[in-house]
């Protein structure tokens, strides 16, 4: 994309144009809407110039300048909007470039395949008038249109007047003419896969045609069809993405693969997703001929203890090593001793690390066994060794030691005063501190950083007294971890809903079903949803649905759009919001089924991509209407505009919901 933009900037410089500001999205219809009346089949040209006139380039420049000045294309500050037919910016959306004439300029000679054959369109900065310059065979055409807003409104109303017969004919035309391209068929499949109204029998036929299909919950019959699909890539994606796979289906999916590498991949995916299998499947995987499969099988969360203990004596050292940690509590003394004396160093290390969670580790073992930082963070250490590390270990080792659950209280207190910020930060989130002790530790906490919830806090989520105590913690990460609880006592919810850390409120909105309505509204003003909770806070069961009409005139567009959620909102308000000055409000209107077909057509030319995508998916959109091609670079000169039904499902059809990148904490 960058290379294409750089090429465009160089072209404009050579044409004598100064770029004004950055190439942001202008609040006018996109370039493709301006190209539509300019290309063949559009409006009748205002003027034409034959290609054999003397001094053609000068004549074309003078003609463009006169028309542009007389009709307000060039503003009082000299600024206008420009799009060039060879503006190749990779996969980036087409955007206007805000420019002004600078010094000697030559548009007809430079913005062309060759001098005198220009292809560009210019637009007034307020979007009121456009002037397109195109070359067709032996003449150059100047197409001038003013009052563009009124023209678009009239065209949208005309397009919306569609009879049932016209609609049926438009859909019938979809399959007439040349065969659709492979890319177009792929886009059709994506659209059907994402459409919640697609029937199950058709979903099964989409297998192998759209990768979007497997990411959404599918009925058992479609999952079964995917399991039996001949393409390995599809079966692998099923295991990676499909939410609805039963334990019995997981078992058949894995064991049905004859190639060891494929079984290994599927077992790895099942373990990553913490999937449950049948007891018979666990037995077979523990005896699989492939050691890699057996090693991954150790990670399956439902693996019975009896199988784990058997795998701790597996013939392959990697399997014994993987099984050692989980099997250790279930092993008898001879089995543990065998692992401690195992011929494989890797197995011995794992066994030593587990052994010294029960028996203090002397300094000699730490130094000779080369156990690394894992020993300092997870093993019981002899007092002398722990003291030495707390006083003399390097910062990395002290960080590991600071999280050791077996550390004596006086050494914890020592590390709480450590000169290293990272060491103190680890101590500050220990589970064995009182909240008074935690508050006394000086930590540098970055509220914008990404932190995982504290496991010891989440383990206490069902303990009301613990939640009350921890909700009052001075450490934001402790309070954030409390807010991740699915349910909390009312007094804890009240406290966290007013927390000074906005992320605490956010986590409460995302995770806790008891979050209050007023806090959900506050969070809504700055958060639009995450990948893990895309519907929160608006999808929260406590999010208010009534009394929202009072926000219809709110200056904050995040609040204003909520008026459409109120059951008493009207179709008239939807229409009003479809003309709102804020793109997010227009986007909300575009998704409302009450939007009129005429407004859906009009929003197909919205300045912003996601609004256009929402309008293109509107159920009331006339079948004959859809986003059109962008301009001359998209089809050969003189070719007809593509059929509407093809356009609706072609290059402009969205593959899914447009991502909202504004989700940023304040």
LUMLOLO-546550 format. One line per 10 residues: number of its first residue (from 1); their letters; for each residue y, x, z of C-alpha. Coordinates in pm, whole numbers, m for minus. Layout:
% residues N
NUM> A> Y X Z  ... $
% end
This chain:
% residues 666
1> XXXXXXXXXX> 0 0 0  244 277 92  201 443 m247  285 118 m425  600 65 m219  709 425 m278  661 375 m651  875 61 m638  1150 236 m442  1160 513 m702 $
11> XXXXXXXXXX> 1178 255 m983  1471 77 m818  1654 403 m759  1619 492 m1127  1751 147 m1219  2068 211 m1018  1982 m23 m731  2043 37 m363  1784 m115 m128  1957 m302 154 $
21> XXXXXXXXXX> 1770 m313 488  1392 m316 510  1157 m520 293  1113 m793 554  1001 m1143 469  1307 m1323 339  1361 m1682 451  1329 m1809 95  1026 m1909 m114  810 m1608 m210 $
31> XXXXXXXXXX> 842 m1429 m545  553 m1618 m703  747 m1945 m659  1036 m1790 m851  809 m1662 m1127  655 m2004 m1183  937 m2154 m1393  1003 m1821 m1564  662 m1751 m1719  539 m1939 m2029 $
41> XXXXXXXXXX> 480 m2304 m1958  766 m2313 m1704  1127 m2419 m1755  1299 m2388 m2091  1494 m2059 m2109  1870 m2086 m2067  1942 m1814 m2323  1737 m1591 m2550  1809 m1258 m2716  1613 m1137 m3016 $
51> XXXXXXXXXX> 1453 m800 m2981  1616 m659 m3297  1983 m687 m3196  2181 m360 m3199  2214 m179 m2867  1959 m419 m2714  1949 m272 m2362  2328 m289 m2315  2333 m646 m2447  2059 m753 m2205 $
61> XXXXXXXXXX> 2228 m589 m1906  2562 m752 m1990  2398 m1092 m2040  2211 m1072 m1707  2522 m961 m1517  2739 m1241 m1656  2483 m1508 m1573  2416 m1360 m1229  2786 m1347 m1133  2880 m1685 m1280 $
71> XXXXXXXXXX> 2594 m1863 m1102  2608 m1703 m759  2297 m1487 m790  2500 m1185 m679  2664 m1260 m345  3013 m1168 m234  2868 m857 m70  2692 m766 m395  2346 m839 m253  2068 m1026 m434 $
81> XXXXXXXXXX> 1689 m1046 m416  1465 m886 m676  1099 m887 m775  966 m670 m1058  661 m757 m1265  506 m415 m1214  567 m412 m839  217 m301 m746  183 m285 m369  m194 m284 m340 $
91> XXXXXXXXXX> m328 m572 m132  4 m634 45  172 m974 m1  444 m987 m263  786 m964 m96  1140 m978 m219  1345 m661 m214  1707 m702 m105  1925 m486 m334  2274 m433 m471 $
101> XXXXXXXXXX> 2401 m254 m782  2497 104 m710  2683 329 m956  2554 334 m1313  2277 80 m1338  2027 m21 m1602  1791 m309 m1525  1686 m395 m1880  1601 m35 m1961  1415 57 m1640 $
111> XXXXXXXXXX> 1260 m264 m1503  1046 m293 m1813  726 m166 m1969  958 5 m2216  1338 m14 m2261  1451 m351 m2389  1142 m544 m2273  1234 m633 m1913  1021 m834 m1673  1197 m917 m1345 $
121> XXXXXXXXXX> 1334 m1211 m1152  1646 m1221 m935  1732 m1471 m663  2043 m1549 m462  2003 m1424 m105  2016 m1782 24  1753 m1895 m226  1987 m2141 m399  1957 m2009 m757  1735 m1781 m959 $
131> XXXXXXXXXX> 1762 m1591 m1283  1446 m1463 m1447  1433 m1214 m1734  1107 m1199 m1931  997 m1069 m2268  778 m1280 m2496  679 m1136 m2833  1008 m1064 m3022  1261 m1212 m2782  1393 m1172 m2428 $
141> XXXXXXXXXX> 1435 m1492 m2227  1690 m1562 m1953  1585 m1856 m1736  1848 m1982 m1494  1780 m2249 m1230  2019 m2368 m960  1992 m2623 m676  1644 m2488 m610  1594 m2670 m279  1658 m3007 m441 $
151> XXXXXXXXXX> 1435 m2914 m734  1147 m2821 m504  1183 m3141 m305  1177 m3350 m621  881 m3159 m764  686 m3200 m439  749 m3575 m432  639 m3603 m792  322 m3402 m731  236 m3618 m430 $
161> XXXXXXXXXX> 230 m3932 m643  m135 m3895 m733  m355 m4188 m828  m724 m4195 m734  m807 m4149 m1100  m586 m3843 m1130  m740 m3694 m817  m1091 m3754 m946  m1003 m3603 m1281  m855 m3294 m1115 $
171> XXXXXXXXXX> m1172 m3229 m919  m1384 m3297 m1225  m1185 m3033 m1411  m1292 m2779 m1153  m1622 m2716 m1327  m1504 m2758 m1685  m1408 m2474 m1911  m1511 m2110 m1865  m1756 m2021 m1593  m1578 m1920 m1268 $
181> XXXXXXXXXX> m1575 m1550 m1195  m1800 m1396 m933  m1497 m1342 m712  m1396 m1707 m740  m1749 m1824 m655  m1743 m1595 m352  m1415 m1746 m235  m1555 m2096 m278  m1850 m1998 m60  m1617 m1854 206 $
191> XXXXXXXXXX> m1417 m2176 210  m1726 m2392 247  m1865 m2165 521  m1543 m2200 720  m1511 m2574 664  m1639 m2760 974  m1720 m3064 758  m1976 m2878 546  m2318 m3046 599  m2609 m2846 739 $
201> XXXXXXXXXX> m2819 m2857 421  m2531 m2703 227  m2478 m2438 497  m2836 m2324 447  m2768 m2287 73  m2465 m2069 153  m2682 m1802 315  m2626 m1476 133  m2312 m1609 m34  m2062 m1586 255 $
211> XXXXXXXXXX> m2072 m1353 553  m1839 m1592 740  m2122 m1841 779  m2316 m1651 1043  m2027 m1597 1282  m2002 m1966 1369  m2261 m2153 1578  m2529 m2285 1343  m2797 m2550 1398  m3154 m2434 1452 $
221> XXXXXXXXXX> m3262 m2522 1099  m2999 m2299 940  m3083 m2015 1182  m3447 m2051 1080  m3351 m2031 713  m3151 m1714 782  m3445 m1559 967  m3663 m1614 662  m3404 m1492 413  m3531 m1208 192 $
231> XXXXXXXXXX> m3216 m994 232  m3234 m751 525  m2854 m725 547  m2831 m1097 612  m3098 m1090 882  m2919 m798 1047  m2586 m984 1041  m2759 m1286 1191  m2867 m1073 1487  m2521 m921 1517 $
241> XXXXXXXXXX> m2307 m1232 1488  m2485 m1566 1536  m2422 m1727 1878  m2709 m1977 1857  m3033 m1778 1863  m3299 m1880 2113  m3528 m1639 2297  m3819 m1751 2080  m3615 m1699 1762  m3500 m1354 1877 $
251> XXXXXXXXXX> m3862 m1260 1937  m3980 m1373 1595  m3679 m1216 1423  m3748 m873 1575  m4125 m872 1555  m4119 m1005 1201  m3973 m678 1071  m4245 m441 952  m4020 m135 915  m3970 50 1248 $
261> XXXXXXXXXX> m3608 132 1172  m3523 m235 1124  m3699 m334 1447  m3505 m61 1623  m3173 m196 1491  m3256 m553 1590  m3370 m451 1939  m3048 m251 1979  m2840 m555 1878  m3038 m780 2111 $
271> XXXXXXXXXX> m2982 m539 2401  m2611 m508 2321  m2580 m886 2321  m2791 m916 2639  m3030 m1150 2461  m3341 m1291 2628  m3683 m1263 2458  m4023 m1412 2534  m4268 m1238 2768  m4506 m1183 2479 $
281> XXXXXXXXXX> m4229 m1010 2282  m4151 m779 2573  m4518 m681 2590  m4536 m603 2218  m4210 m407 2214  m4322 m196 2509  m4627 m99 2304  m4444 m62 1971  m4564 234 1761  m4204 356 1728 $
291> XXXXXXXXXX> m4069 548 2027  m3712 460 1920  m3798 90 1941  m3953 134 2286  m3652 334 2405  m3410 56 2300  m3639 m209 2448  m3581 m57 2792  m3221 m187 2773  m3326 m551 2725 $
301> XXXXXXXXXX> m3193 m728 3037  m3492 m960 3080  m3758 m688 3066  m3999 m758 3356  m4033 m495 3631  m4404 m448 3563  m4326 m348 3205  m4041 m120 3314  m4268 68 3555  m4530 111 3283 $
311> XXXXXXXXXX> m4268 244 3042  m4161 504 3301  m4497 671 3221  m4461 639 2842  m4592 920 2622  m4242 980 2476  m3991 1160 2698  m3687 962 2568  m3860 639 2670  m3943 774 3018 $
321> XXXXXXXXXX> m3585 892 3056  m3441 554 2954  m3682 364 3181  m3636 589 3486  m3303 449 3603  m3401 80 3592  m3764 127 3695  m3698 356 3995  m3663 82 4262  m4004 m57 4157 $
331> XXXXXXXXXX> m4193 274 4144  m4430 402 4411  m4402 753 4556  m4653 922 4321  m4478 777 4014  m4140 898 4138  m4279 1245 4208  m4424 1256 3856  m4081 1188 3710  m3917 1451 3932 $
341> XXXXXXXXXX> m4174 1703 3804  m4170 1578 3445  m4200 1849 3176  m3888 1708 3007  m3558 1828 3154  m3387 1504 3048  m3637 1298 3244  m3607 1527 3548  m3229 1490 3547  m3252 1110 3543 $
351> XXXXXXXXXX> m3509 1119 3823  m3296 1355 4034  m2991 1133 3995  m3188 833 4121  m3366 1030 4395  m3036 1149 4541  m2898 801 4573  m3135 778 4869  m3150 1144 4979  m2836 1364 5017 $
361> XXXXXXXXXX> m2805 1624 4746  m2759 1987 4856  m2520 2220 4676  m2806 2427 4535  m2950 2130 4349  m2611 2039 4199  m2553 2392 4075  m2904 2471 3951  m2990 2136 3794  m2658 2117 3605 $
371> XXXXXXXXXX> m2623 1745 3675  m2259 1724 3573  m2002 1473 3693  m2257 1189 3712  m2400 1333 4032  m2058 1348 4197  m1986 987 4114  m2324 826 4189  m2531 1041 4427  m2530 1090 4803 $
381> XXXXXXXXXX> m2399 1440 4864  m2458 1661 5166  m2149 1669 5384  m2070 2032 5312  m2094 1981 4937  m1873 1670 4947  m1610 1855 5157  m1611 2150 4919  m1563 1926 4614  m1288 1724 4782 $
391> XXXXXXXXXX> m1092 2038 4868  m1177 2276 4584  m1319 2083 4290  m1112 2062 3973  m925 1731 3908  m1198 1598 3679  m1465 1651 3946  m1239 1506 4217  m1192 1197 3998  m1568 1152 3982 $
401> XXXXXXXXXX> m1599 1213 4354  m1323 961 4428  m1541 679 4297  m1857 786 4483  m1972 485 4689  m2142 708 4951  m1837 918 5037  m1738 942 5406  m1418 760 5508  m1226 1075 5602 $
411> XXXXXXXXXX> m1291 1227 5260  m1182 904 5093  m859 925 5294  m816 1287 5186  m853 1199 4819  m611 909 4863  m346 1178 4921  m464 1398 4633  m184 1555 4426  m346 1431 4105 $
421> XXXXXXXXXX> m241 1078 3994  m577 1006 3837  m769 1090 4153  m549 861 4364  m583 584 4104  m963 596 4132  m951 584 4511  m710 290 4501  m965 58 4342  m1260 141 4570 $
431> XXXXXXXXXX> m1438 m159 4713  m1461 m20 5068  m1087 m2 5134  m894 m254 5336  m598 m401 5153  m368 m223 5398  m530 109 5304  m506 24 4935  m137 m59 4966  m71 280 5125 $
441> XXXXXXXXXX> m196 478 4824  72 594 4582  m46 508 4231  112 516 3886  m3 189 3729  94 121 3368  112 m260 3335  80 m229 2956  m246 m35 2969  m588 m183 2895 $
451> XXXXXXXXXX> m805 m212 3206  m1149 m363 3248  m1205 m602 3541  m1338 m432 3853  m1710 m500 3876  m1714 m520 4254  m1442 m787 4246  m1613 m998 3981  m1933 m982 4189  m1737 m1161 4466 $
461> XXXXXXXXXX> m1599 m1439 4247  m1804 m1706 4428  m1690 m1589 4774  m1375 m1793 4861  m1278 m1576 5158  m1306 m1258 4954  m1095 m1412 4679  m825 m1507 4931  m816 m1156 5070  m814 m983 4732 $
471> XXXXXXXXXX> m561 m1220 4572  m308 m1077 4821  m386 m718 4720  m99 m485 4641  m293 m347 4345  m240 m540 4018  m586 m453 3887  m751 m613 4189  m545 m930 4143  m616 m931 3769 $
481> XXXXXXXXXX> m989 m909 3844  m962 m1203 4085  m783 m1406 3817  m1088 m1367 3591  m1293 m1598 3817  m1403 m1925 3651  m1308 m2120 3965  m1087 m2034 4262  m972 m2212 4581  m645 m2408 4537 $
491> XXXXXXXXXX> m443 m2173 4759  m561 m1869 4562  m472 m2039 4232  m127 m2121 4368  m67 m1761 4470  m188 m1607 4143  2 m1862 3931  326 m1716 4069  213 m1353 4054  481 m1104 3953 $
501> XXXXXXXXXX> 239 m946 3706  237 m1162 3389  m112 m1037 3301  m246 m1192 3622  m110 m1526 3503  m253 m1463 3157  m603 m1390 3292  m583 m1700 3511  m495 m1904 3201  m781 m1752 3000 $
511> XXXXXXXXXX> m1059 m1753 3258  m994 m1997 3543  m1052 m2367 3485  m829 m2442 3784  m512 m2288 3635  m212 m2520 3688  m27 m2692 3404  318 m2547 3479  184 m2190 3469  m3 m2260 3146 $
521> XXXXXXXXXX> 325 m2370 2990  494 m2050 3105  219 m1834 2960  231 m2032 2636  588 m1918 2581  478 m1560 2521  103 m1560 2451  m71 m1708 2148  m434 m1627 2224  m671 m1330 2220 $
531> XXXXXXXXXX> m996 m1261 2036  m1195 m1337 2350  m1005 m1659 2430  m831 m1766 2108  m763 m2123 2228  m600 m2032 2559  m365 m2129 2706  m315 m2435 2481  m686 m2516 2474  m712 m2506 2853 $
541> XXXXXXXXXX> m831 m2840 3001  m525 m2850 3230  m274 m2780 2954  m31 m3076 2955  m60 m3323 2671  189 m3591 2780  559 m3559 2846  594 m3292 2580  836 m3485 2360  1116 m3361 2584 $
551> XXXXXXXXXX> 1071 m3021 2420  1140 m3148 2067  1489 m2994 2073  1409 m2692 2288  1576 m2375 2156  1248 m2188 2211  1027 m2255 1906  713 m2192 2115  810 m2491 2330  958 m2700 2050 $
561> XXXXXXXXXX> 634 m2720 1856  451 m2857 2161  623 m3191 2107  365 m3263 1836  88 m3240 2099  225 m3546 2277  28 m3863 2196  360 m4044 2148  482 m3803 1881  544 m3954 1541 $
571> XXXXXXXXXX> 488 m3873 1176  866 m3855 1145  871 m3566 1393  603 m3389 1190  824 m3418 882  1124 m3290 1074  930 m2991 1202  805 m2914 851  1169 m2826 775  1231 m2637 1099 $
581> XXXXXXXXXX> 1405 m2302 1074  1122 m2126 1261  800 m2035 1080  578 m2104 1381  708 m2461 1413  658 m2517 1040  306 m2374 1070  225 m2624 1345  357 m2906 1125  151 m2780 830 $
591> XXXXXXXXXX> m168 m2815 1038  m88 m3173 1142  m287 m3438 951  15 m3669 965  211 m3441 734  288 m3620 409  133 m3490 88  482 m3419 m50  564 m3193 244  227 m3021 215 $
601> XXXXXXXXXX> 313 m2941 m148  658 m2818 m49  515 m2587 219  297 m2419 m42  616 m2230 m128  709 m2146 232  846 m1794 284  565 m1709 524  205 m1648 428  37 m1830 718 $
611> XXXXXXXXXX> 243 m2144 662  139 m2147 296  m225 m2098 395  m210 m2389 640  m50 m2610 375  m319 m2512 123  m584 m2641 366  m410 m2971 434  m644 m3266 365  m365 m3468 204 $
621> XXXXXXXXXX> m276 m3206 m55  m297 m3351 m406  m592 m3213 m598  m372 m3122 m893  m148 m2901 m682  m198 m2560 m525  m51 m2213 m487  21 m2068 m828  m1 m1726 m981  260 m1472 m884 $
631> XXXXXXXXXX> 394 m1364 m1219  341 m1168 m1538  137 m895 m1375  m124 m1153 m1270  m212 m1282 m1616  m149 m1183 m1976  182 m1280 m2128  165 m1619 m2293  m154 m1732 m2115  m151 m2078 m1960 $
641> XXXXXXXXXX> m106 m2136 m1588  m446 m2158 m1418  m584 m2501 m1338  m483 m2645 m1006  m828 m2695 m865  m910 m2333 m948  m592 m2216 m780  m664 m2407 m463  m987 m2218 m420  m896 m1898 m598 $
651> XXXXXXXXXX> m693 m1594 m512  m453 m1777 m281  m717 m1954 m73  m727 m1808 278  m1052 m1667 407  m981 m1791 757  m706 m1853 1009  m411 m1623 963  m396 m1377 1254  m108 m1414 1497 $
661> XXXXXX> 19 m1065 1573  294 m1172 1808  64 m1201 2107  240 m948 2325  298 m956 2697  667 m954 2796 $
% end
